[in-house]
Amino acid sequence: MTFDELLAKVRETAAKADVSGAGFLAVQVNITGDNGGVFYVEVKDCKINVEPYPYNDRNCEITISSDNLVKLINGKLDPVAAFTLGKLKVNGDIGKALEFSKIVKK
């Protein structure tokens, strides 16, 4: 899956997410591997935004392979297990990373 296809999948999933009660959240996602890249997910004023840029004032930064991100989105990879097994790395607020995983998971 190319980075653009992955970004489109994250946007599609994010568009379906209910963020009406969510507070501010800014997560930068670093995709590793051949089709790697950087994007951010921001929840602000009950709206969600996904853009292919770094986010400087983020709550946390997640590093994951594109394959594992797809598994996470499809509900085939538990975020806590991924973190424990080293498939997902978090730099910053782990609580915000868990909020993010609930948004992108089906």
N, C-alpha and C positions, 0 to 999 in steps of 0.2 A: 504494500500500500504506500503510495507516495505521500509526502507531507501534506500536499494540498487536499488529497482525498481524506486523510486523517483529520485535518482541520474541518473539512465539510462534515464529517461524521460527528465530530465534537459539537459543531454548531447545531446540527440537526437534533442531537440528544439534548443540548442545552435549551433549545427552543421549546422542548416538551416539558422541561423542568418547572416545578412549582416553586418559585422563589418569593412568593408574596409575603411570607413571614421572615424571610432571611435578612440578616443585617449585612453590613458592608463586608465584602470578601474580595480579595485580589490575590490570585494564584498564578504564578508563572510556571509554565510546564516546559521542561527541556526534554526533547525527544532525542534519544541516542540512536546510533546506527547509521546505515547508509542513507536513509531517507529522513535524517534528523532535522531538527529545527526548533524554534522557540515560538510559543504563543502564550497568551494570557487569557484567563477567565476572570471577569469582574462582575460582581453582583452589587448593584448600587441602586437605591430608590426603587426596589422591587423589580428591577430589570436586569437581564443578564446580557453580557457582551463578551464575545470571543474574537480576539484579534491576533494576527500573526506578528506580534512585536514583543520585546522584553517589557517588563513592568517594573519600574524602579522602586516604587513605594509599596511593594507587595507584602502580604501577610506571611506568605511562605513560597518556597520554590520547590517544585517536584521534578525529579529526574527519573525517567522511565523509558523503556524501549517502546517503539511503535507497536510491536506485537503485544506486549503486556498492557499497553493502554487500551488497545482494542478489546482484549480479554476483560479488562476492568469495566469498560463501557458496556460490554455485552453481559456482564454479571457472571463471567466465568472465572474471575480472579478476585478474591476477597482483598480489599485494600490493606487490612491489618496483616493478613498472611503475606502479601506481597512485600510489605515493609519489613516484616520479620525475616523473610527469606532473602532480603537484599535486592529484590526485583524492582523496588520503588524506594527512592531516597528522598527525604524531606529535609529541607534547610529552612528553619523558621518555626512558626506556630503549627504544631502537629494537630491541634484541635481544628484549625482552619483547613488543614489538609483533609481531615475527616469530613468536614462540611462539604468540601469540594467533591470528594468521592461520592457522597450521597447525591449530589447534583448530576454528575456525569453518568452514574449508574442507572440502568433501566429500572 
